[in-house]
Amino acid sequence: MYSAVERGTPNTLDYRIYYTKDGAPISPFHDIPLYTDDSQQYCNMVVEIPRWTNAKMEISKEEPLNPIKQDVKKGKLRFVNNVFPYHGYIWNYGAIPQTWEDPAHVDENTKAKGDNDPLDAVEIGSGVANRGEVKQVKILGVIAMIDEGETDWKIVCIDRNDPLAEQLNDIGDVEKVMPGYLEATRDWFRIYKFPTGKPMNEFAFNGEWKNKAFADNIIKETNAHWKALITNKGVADDVETKNTSVQNSHGLITTDEATQILNKIPAATDAGPAADPSTQNQCFVKRTVSEPVCA
């Protein structure tokens, strides 16, 4: 149904991944539904970063049709460091479509504003996803990271077709079936920016993972914020809202208009420069915090 369409050259500033549905261009942010069907049992997840890779890829809020692109800092492509004992991202990392962490909203739990992005998700199944893949996932829980003063929820989920999916129904099941994974995940998020000179990230709730019911409420809340964004002009002028399917949205365009946008982007090329050498290096960070895993 959904297809990832590469444009530009990998490991360069012009590399992008666009999306089509049945051959027609769409926005992964706005046109891919939050839920896979009306039962709301599973969510869709857009995989930005496959497990064990380092390139910091993300849905572009600012560009028409919201392609995935590599984050840039000071004119250079961004790669996360390998902080011992981890290599790159330790799960498939991505975003939950049709959600938005409103930077004007102060969360009652974290007392911090949203980070102006779709909800982040870590998919903990056994498979290594493809960049740009759209997965159907079971929601298991969430942790509230505070990143430079902003709320940055991290949803934990698993591919509905993963061999472990039947055993995992809530956050406590993850600790039982996959002991150490939640602790490693929190540790990764705390320290991953530290080698670049940034402070360690902090967490609300003393670093405790919250359960599925709590995560479901966060998803519904951020979906409501997304609905306000997509239907009301001026909510966030820096977020591109062009889409081909959301009726009564101010960014609604035709499939022909979306095709014109995609056709203006340079075609994909196979050959590109090598990834930054830092992706093969290892960094060491002293841990100073000991926390419980779940409440």
Phi, psi and chi 1 to 4 in degrees:
 res  aa     phi    psi   chi1   chi2   chi3   chi4
   1 MET       -  -56.2 -179.0 -171.8  -63.2      -
   2 TYR   -98.3  139.2  -59.3  110.5      -      -
   3 SER  -129.7  139.4  -61.9      -      -      -
   4 ALA   -90.6  131.9      -      -      -      -
   5 VAL  -119.5  111.8  179.9      -      -      -
   6 GLU   -79.6  144.2  -67.5 -176.9  -67.5      -
   7 ARG  -137.5  150.0  -72.0  -73.0 -170.6  -94.4
   8 GLY    77.1 -162.4      -      -      -      -
   9 THR  -115.5  127.8  -55.7      -      -      -
  10 PRO   -56.1  147.2  -24.8   34.2      -      -
  11 ASN    62.4   29.4  -64.6  -36.8      -      -
  12 THR  -132.5  168.2   69.0      -      -      -
  13 LEU   -67.4  -19.8  -65.3  172.9      -      -
  14 ASP   -96.4    4.0   69.7   -5.4      -      -
  15 TYR   -72.6  133.3  179.7   70.4      -      -
  16 ARG  -142.3  154.9  -59.7  -71.0 -173.3  -85.0
  17 ILE  -122.7  114.4  -62.6  175.3      -      -
  18 TYR   -98.1  172.5  -73.6   84.1      -      -
  19 TYR  -128.3  146.4  -77.1   79.5      -      -
  20 THR  -129.4  154.2   62.0      -      -      -
  21 LYS  -124.5  117.6  179.1 -177.3  178.4 -177.9
  22 ASP    53.4   36.9  -59.5  -32.8      -      -
  23 GLY    89.9   -9.3      -      -      -      -
  24 ALA  -102.4  134.2      -      -      -      -
  25 PRO   -62.2  141.7  -21.2   33.2      -      -
  26 ILE  -140.5  171.9   62.3  167.9      -      -
  27 SER   -99.4  125.6  160.1      -      -      -
  28 PRO   -67.7  -23.9   26.1  -35.2      -      -
  29 PHE   -73.0  -45.6 -171.9  179.0      -      -
  30 HIS  -107.8  -29.8  -53.4  -56.1      -      -
  31 ASP   -95.4  -24.7  -71.7  -47.6      -      -
  32 ILE   -78.6  124.8  -63.4  177.0      -      -
  33 PRO   -64.9  152.1  -17.6   29.4      -      -
  34 LEU   -61.4  -49.2  165.8   56.8      -      -
  35 TYR  -104.5  151.8  -63.4  106.7      -      -
  36 THR   -74.3  -26.3   60.8      -      -      -
  37 ASP  -160.0 -177.7   57.1   38.5      -      -
  38 ASP   -68.4  -17.2  -68.4  -21.2      -      -
  39 SER   -69.6  -19.9   72.9      -      -      -
  40 GLN    57.7   28.1  -60.2 -172.8    1.4      -
  41 GLN   -79.3  -31.7 -173.6  175.2    4.2      -
  42 TYR  -129.3  149.1  -58.2  104.0      -      -
  43 CYS  -107.0  156.2  -71.3      -      -      -
  44 ASN   -83.7  148.0  -75.0  -53.2      -      -
  45 MET  -135.8  129.8  171.4 -171.2  169.3      -
  46 VAL   -93.2  116.7  177.1      -      -      -
  47 VAL   -81.5  113.0  177.3      -      -      -
  48 GLU   -90.5  -36.8  -60.1  162.8  -41.1      -
  49 ILE  -135.2  112.2  -52.7  168.1      -      -
  50 PRO   -69.1  153.9  -19.4   32.4      -      -
  51 ARG   -54.9  144.8  178.4 -172.0  -80.4  120.3
  52 TRP    73.2    6.1  -47.7  137.1      -      -
  53 THR  -102.7  164.8   63.0      -      -      -
  54 ASN  -116.2  -20.4  -60.4   74.1      -      -
  55 ALA   -65.7  126.0      -      -      -      -
  56 LYS   -82.7   88.8 -179.5   67.4  173.8   74.7
  57 MET   -95.8  148.1  -50.2  -63.4  -66.3      -
  58 GLU  -158.9  153.4   58.8 -173.5   13.1      -
  59 ILE   -62.0  130.7  -71.5  174.7      -      -
  60 SER   -83.3  115.1  171.6      -      -      -
  61 LYS   -73.0  -24.0  -55.5 -174.6  -56.0  -66.5
  62 GLU   -92.5  -15.9  -58.6   81.4   10.8      -
  63 GLU  -102.7  145.4  -62.1 -177.9   15.2      -
  64 PRO   -57.1  135.6  -24.5   34.1      -      -
  65 LEU    71.2    3.3  -60.4 -177.7      -      -
  66 ASN    48.8   57.9  -49.0  109.3      -      -
  67 PRO   -68.0  162.0   30.0  -37.7      -      -
  68 ILE   -79.1  134.1  -68.8  175.8      -      -
  69 LYS  -141.5  167.3   69.1  172.6 -174.3  177.6
  70 GLN   -85.6  134.9 -168.1  163.1   -6.6      -
  71 ASP   -62.9  147.3 -169.0   22.0      -      -
  72 VAL  -126.4  131.8  176.5      -      -      -
  73 LYS  -125.4  122.1  -65.9  -66.0 -176.2 -176.1
  74 LYS    54.3   41.3  -62.4 -179.5  179.1  179.2
  75 GLY    80.2    1.3      -      -      -      -
  76 LYS  -116.8  143.9  -64.5 -177.4   63.2  176.7
  77 LEU   -60.8  142.1  -63.5  173.6      -      -
  78 ARG   -98.5  129.2 -177.2  176.8  167.0 -162.3
  79 PHE  -125.1  135.8  -63.8   86.9      -      -
  80 VAL   -77.4  148.3  -59.9      -      -      -
  81 ASN   -76.0  156.7  -64.8   98.1      -      -
  82 ASN   -88.2  100.8  -60.4  -45.8      -      -
  83 VAL   -95.7  117.6 -176.5      -      -      -
  84 PHE   -49.9  132.7 -177.6   82.8      -      -
  85 PRO   -99.0   22.6   36.5  -36.0      -      -
  86 TYR   -95.0  156.9  -47.6  119.4      -      -
  87 HIS  -125.2  112.7 -177.1   94.4      -      -
  88 GLY    59.9 -147.0      -      -      -      -
  89 TYR   -81.2  137.8  -74.3   74.3      -      -
  90 ILE   -97.0   10.5   61.6  173.9      -      -
  91 TRP  -152.0  172.9   -1.3 -110.1      -      -
  92 ASN   -77.2  125.9  -62.2  -50.5      -      -
  93 TYR  -116.4  140.6 -172.9   83.2      -      -
  94 GLY  -169.9 -152.7      -      -      -      -
  95 ALA  -133.8  150.2      -      -      -      -
  96 ILE   -93.8  116.5  -55.0  -66.3      -      -
  97 PRO   -67.2  160.4   25.0  -33.1      -      -
  98 GLN    57.5   32.9  -64.8 -171.2  -14.5      -
  99 THR  -129.1  156.6   63.5      -      -      -
 100 TRP  -158.4  127.4 -179.2   56.1      -      -
 101 GLU   -87.9   99.4  -63.0 -166.9   58.0      -
 102 ASP   -65.9  119.5 -175.5   -6.2      -      -
 103 PRO   -71.5   -8.2   26.3  -35.2      -      -
 104 ALA   -95.7   -4.3      -      -      -      -
 105 HIS  -103.2  123.9  171.8   74.1      -      -
 106 VAL   -91.8  115.7  177.0      -      -      -
 107 ASP   -67.0  134.8 -174.9   86.7      -      -
 108 GLU   -68.6  -22.1   63.6  178.8   -0.4      -
 109 ASN   -86.7  -44.5  -61.3  -69.0      -      -
 110 THR   -93.2  -17.8   66.4      -      -      -
 111 LYS    62.3   25.7  -48.2  -55.7 -178.9 -172.4
 112 ALA  -132.3  153.9      -      -      -      -
 113 LYS   -77.2  161.9  -64.3 -180.0  178.9  179.5
 114 GLY   -70.4  165.3      -      -      -      -
 115 ASP   -98.4    9.8   70.9  -11.1      -      -
 116 ASN    70.1   27.4 -162.1   28.4      -      -
 117 ASP  -130.5  163.8  -77.1  -37.1      -      -
 118 PRO   -62.5  160.6  -15.4   27.1      -      -
 119 LEU   -60.5  135.9  -83.9  177.9      -      -
 120 ASP   -82.9  148.6  -64.7  -35.5      -      -
 121 ALA  -139.1  140.7      -      -      -      -
 122 VAL  -114.0  123.1  -63.1      -      -      -
 123 GLU  -101.0  118.9 -167.5  -82.1  -46.2      -
 124 ILE  -102.3   15.5   62.1  173.2      -      -
 125 GLY   -67.7  176.8      -      -      -      -
 126 SER   -79.6  -20.2   55.6      -      -      -
 127 GLY   -86.3  151.5      -      -      -      -
 128 VAL   -93.3  116.4  176.5      -      -      -
 129 ALA   -74.8  166.6      -      -      -      -
 130 ASN   -90.5  143.1  -64.3  -46.1      -      -
 131 ARG   -59.6  128.3 -177.5 -175.6  -69.7  167.1
 132 GLY    92.8   -7.3      -      -      -      -
 133 GLU   -63.7  146.0 -177.4  178.0  -13.3      -
 134 VAL  -107.9  115.4  179.3      -      -      -
 135 LYS  -103.8  150.4  -77.2 -177.8  171.0  -71.7
 136 GLN   -98.9  120.4  -64.1 -174.8   -4.5      -
 137 VAL  -125.6  152.0  -62.5      -      -      -
 138 LYS   -95.7  126.9  179.1 -168.1  -70.1 -171.8
 139 ILE   -79.6  134.5  -56.7  -58.4      -      -
 140 LEU  -118.9  -31.1  -58.9  172.9      -      -
 141 GLY   174.7 -168.6      -      -      -      -
 142 VAL  -160.2  151.8   65.9      -      -      -
 143 ILE  -126.8  146.5 -163.1  168.6      -      -
 144 ALA  -102.0   96.1      -      -      -      -
 145 MET   -84.6  141.6 -169.9  174.8   86.5      -
 146 ILE  -109.1  109.0  -52.5  -59.8      -      -
 147 ASP  -110.0  105.4 -174.1   -6.8      -      -
 148 GLU    52.2   44.4  -61.6 -176.1   28.0      -
 149 GLY    85.8    1.4      -      -      -      -
 150 GLU  -112.9  146.1  -63.5  176.7  -27.6      -
 151 THR   -72.3  129.4  -56.9      -      -      -
 152 ASP  -137.7   82.0 -168.9    1.3      -      -
 153 TRP   -62.0  141.3  -63.0  102.6      -      -
 154 LYS  -121.8  107.3  -55.1  -63.8 -176.6 -177.2
 155 ILE   -80.3  133.6  -60.1  -72.0      -      -
 156 VAL  -104.5  134.5   63.7      -      -      -
 157 CYS  -150.7  172.8   58.7      -      -      -
 158 ILE  -142.1  141.4 -170.8  166.8      -      -
 159 ASP   -52.8  129.5 -171.6  -41.8      -      -
 160 ARG   -60.9  -21.4   64.3 -178.9  -63.8 -175.5
 161 ASN   -97.8    3.6  -63.0  -47.0      -      -
 162 ASP   -68.9  146.2 -169.5   85.8      -      -
 163 PRO   -56.1  -27.5  -25.7   33.5      -      -
 164 LEU   -90.6   -4.4  -70.0  178.3      -      -
 165 ALA   -60.5  -37.5      -      -      -      -
 166 GLU   -66.7  -25.4  -70.7 -172.2    3.4      -
 167 GLN   -86.6  -13.8  -60.2  179.8   54.8      -
 168 LEU  -113.1  113.0  -57.8  178.6      -      -
 169 ASN  -127.1  -12.6  -63.3  -65.5      -      -
 170 ASP  -155.7  172.6 -146.7  -36.7      -      -
 171 ILE   -65.2  -34.2 -162.4   66.3      -      -
 172 GLY   -63.6  -30.1      -      -      -      -
 173 ASP   -65.7  -32.7  -62.2  -30.2      -      -
 174 VAL   -63.5  -43.6 -179.6      -      -      -
 175 GLU   -66.3  -33.6 -175.8   61.4   15.0      -
 176 LYS   -74.0  -45.2  -67.6  175.5 -175.6  176.1
 177 VAL   -85.6  -31.7  177.3      -      -      -
 178 MET  -127.9   61.6  -52.7  171.1   71.2      -
 179 PRO   -57.0  134.3   19.9  -31.5      -      -
 180 GLY    96.5  -18.3      -      -      -      -
 181 TYR   -70.6  -42.8 -151.6  165.3      -      -
 182 LEU   -66.9  -39.6  -66.0  178.6      -      -
 183 GLU   -62.9  -42.7 -173.2  175.5    5.3      -
 184 ALA   -65.4  -37.6      -      -      -      -
 185 THR   -63.9  -46.2  -66.6      -      -      -
 186 ARG   -63.0  -42.9 -176.3 -177.7   54.2 -154.2
 187 ASP   -59.4  -44.3 -178.5   55.1      -      -
 188 TRP   -59.1  -48.5 -167.6   98.1      -      -
 189 PHE   -65.6  -32.7  -81.2  122.8      -      -
 190 ARG   -66.3  -41.1 -179.3 -177.1  -63.3  -76.8
 191 ILE  -106.1   -9.2   65.8  175.8      -      -
 192 TYR   -65.5  -23.9   81.5  102.4      -      -
 193 LYS   -91.3  -11.7  -70.3 -176.3  178.6  179.7
 194 PHE   -58.1  -40.3 -166.5   73.6      -      -
 195 PRO   -63.9  -16.0  -25.2   36.6      -      -
 196 THR   -92.2    5.0   66.4      -      -      -
 197 GLY    95.9    0.6      -      -      -      -
 198 LYS   -83.0  156.3  -64.1  -78.9 -171.5  178.2
 199 PRO   -70.9  160.8   26.0  -34.8      -      -
 200 MET   -66.5  144.5  -68.6 -169.8 -174.8      -
 201 ASN   -72.3  155.0  -72.7  -41.8      -      -
 202 GLU  -114.7  172.9  -60.9  178.4  -13.8      -
 203 PHE  -138.0  146.8  -59.8   92.8      -      -
 204 ALA   -77.3  168.6      -      -      -      -
 205 PHE    59.0   30.9  -50.1  111.0      -      -
 206 ASN    56.0   30.0  -64.0  -43.0      -      -
 207 GLY    79.9    9.9      -      -      -      -
 208 GLU   -81.9  139.6  -67.6  176.8   -7.2      -
 209 TRP   -72.6  138.1  -72.8   87.4      -      -
 210 LYS   -98.8  157.5  -51.3  -57.6  -76.0 -174.1
 211 ASN   -80.5 -179.1   64.1   15.6      -      -
 212 LYS   -59.5  -43.3  172.3  179.4  168.9   53.8
 213 ALA   -59.8  -41.8      -      -      -      -
 214 PHE   -64.4  -44.3 -167.2  100.6      -      -
 215 ALA   -62.0  -41.0      -      -      -      -
 216 ASP   -60.7  -38.0  -74.1  -21.3      -      -
 217 ASN   -66.6  -39.2  -74.1  -25.5      -      -
 218 ILE   -64.1  -40.7  -65.1  -59.9      -      -
 219 ILE   -62.7  -45.2  -70.2  170.5      -      -
 220 LYS   -65.6  -38.9  -68.7 -177.5 -175.5  -59.5
 221 GLU   -64.8  -45.2 -179.0  179.6   85.1      -
 222 THR   -73.9  -24.3   53.6      -      -      -
 223 ASN   -67.5  -38.4  174.7 -115.8      -      -
 224 ALA   -64.4  -39.3      -      -      -      -
 225 HIS   -64.2  -39.6  -66.8  160.2      -      -
 226 TRP   -62.9  -41.8  170.1   81.2      -      -
 227 LYS   -60.4  -40.0  -71.5  177.1  179.4  177.0
 228 ALA   -65.1  -40.0      -      -      -      -
 229 LEU   -61.7  -44.5  166.8   72.4      -      -
 230 ILE   -79.9  -22.4 -157.6   78.4      -      -
 231 THR  -103.6  -18.1   56.3      -      -      -
 232 ASN  -118.5  120.5  -58.7  -49.0      -      -
 233 LYS   -66.1  145.1  -85.6 -169.1  172.3 -177.0
 234 GLY    88.0   -1.5      -      -      -      -
 235 VAL   -65.3  -43.7  171.6      -      -      -
 236 ALA  -152.8   97.6      -      -      -      -
 237 ASP   -69.0  -16.1  -67.1  -26.9      -      -
 238 ASP   -89.0    2.0   60.1  -25.6      -      -
 239 VAL  -108.0  122.8  179.0      -      -      -
 240 GLU   -77.8  125.5  178.3   58.9   68.3      -
 241 THR  -113.9   12.6   57.4      -      -      -
 242 LYS   -59.8  133.7  -73.8 -173.7  175.5   63.6
 243 ASN  -153.4  169.3   69.5   89.3      -      -
 244 THR  -118.9    5.9   62.2      -      -      -
 245 SER  -138.0  -15.5   65.8      -      -      -
 246 VAL   -87.9  101.9 -175.3      -      -      -
 247 GLN   -64.2  146.8  -60.6  -57.3  -47.9      -
 248 ASN    66.9   15.0  -59.4  -42.4      -      -
 249 SER   -92.9  146.7   62.7      -      -      -
 250 HIS   -73.7  -13.2   60.4   84.3      -      -
 251 GLY  -100.7    9.2      -      -      -      -
 252 LEU   -64.8  128.0 -175.4   63.9      -      -
 253 ILE  -129.4  168.3   60.2  175.0      -      -
 254 THR   -82.6  163.4   65.8      -      -      -
 255 THR   -61.2  -37.6  -63.9      -      -      -
 256 ASP   -61.8  -41.5  -74.5  -15.3      -      -
 257 GLU   -65.6  -39.8  -70.0  172.5  -43.3      -
 258 ALA   -65.1  -38.5      -      -      -      -
 259 THR   -64.1  -38.6  -59.2      -      -      -
 260 GLN   -62.9  -39.2  -68.8  174.5   16.9      -
 261 ILE   -62.0  -47.7  -68.0  171.7      -      -
 262 LEU   -65.1  -40.0 -179.4   56.9      -      -
 263 ASN   -68.1  -17.3  -72.8  -16.3      -      -
 264 LYS   -81.0  -11.5  -69.1  178.2 -178.9  177.9
 265 ILE   -86.4  134.2  -51.5  -58.3      -      -
 266 PRO   -55.0  142.2  -23.9   32.4      -      -
 267 ALA   -62.5  158.2      -      -      -      -
 268 ALA   -71.0  146.8      -      -      -      -
 269 THR  -125.6  144.2   58.5      -      -      -
 270 ASP   -75.4  -44.0  -67.4  -28.3      -      -
 271 ALA   -81.9  136.1      -      -      -      -
 272 GLY  -152.6  170.2      -      -      -      -
 273 PRO   -66.9  160.9   23.6  -32.7      -      -
 274 ALA   -68.8  155.5      -      -      -      -
 275 ALA   -64.6  159.3      -      -      -      -
 276 ASP   -54.6  137.4 -168.8  -82.7      -      -
 277 PRO   -57.8  -22.1  -24.0   33.3      -      -
 278 SER   -61.9  -20.3   67.2      -      -      -
 279 THR   -68.3  -12.6   59.5      -      -      -
 280 GLN  -105.0   -3.8  -58.7  -56.5  -46.5      -
 281 ASN   -89.9  167.6  -62.9  -23.7      -      -
 282 GLN  -128.1  139.6 -157.9  162.8   48.7      -
 283 CYS  -116.8  155.6  -59.4      -      -      -
 284 PHE  -126.0  132.4  -63.7   87.3      -      -
 285 VAL  -132.4  130.1  172.7      -      -      -
 286 LYS   -78.9  126.4 -177.5  177.9 -179.0 -179.9
 287 ARG   -85.3  141.4  -85.0   63.1  156.8 -179.5
 288 THR  -127.5    0.5   58.4      -      -      -
 289 VAL  -120.5  132.7  178.5      -      -      -
 290 SER  -119.0  125.8  177.5      -      -      -
 291 GLU  -136.7  155.3  -60.3  159.3  -42.0      -
 292 PRO   -69.7  160.1   26.5  -34.1      -      -
 293 VAL   -86.8  -57.3  175.8      -      -      -
 294 CYS  -123.8  158.2  -58.4      -      -      -
 295 ALA   -68.1      -      -      -      -      -
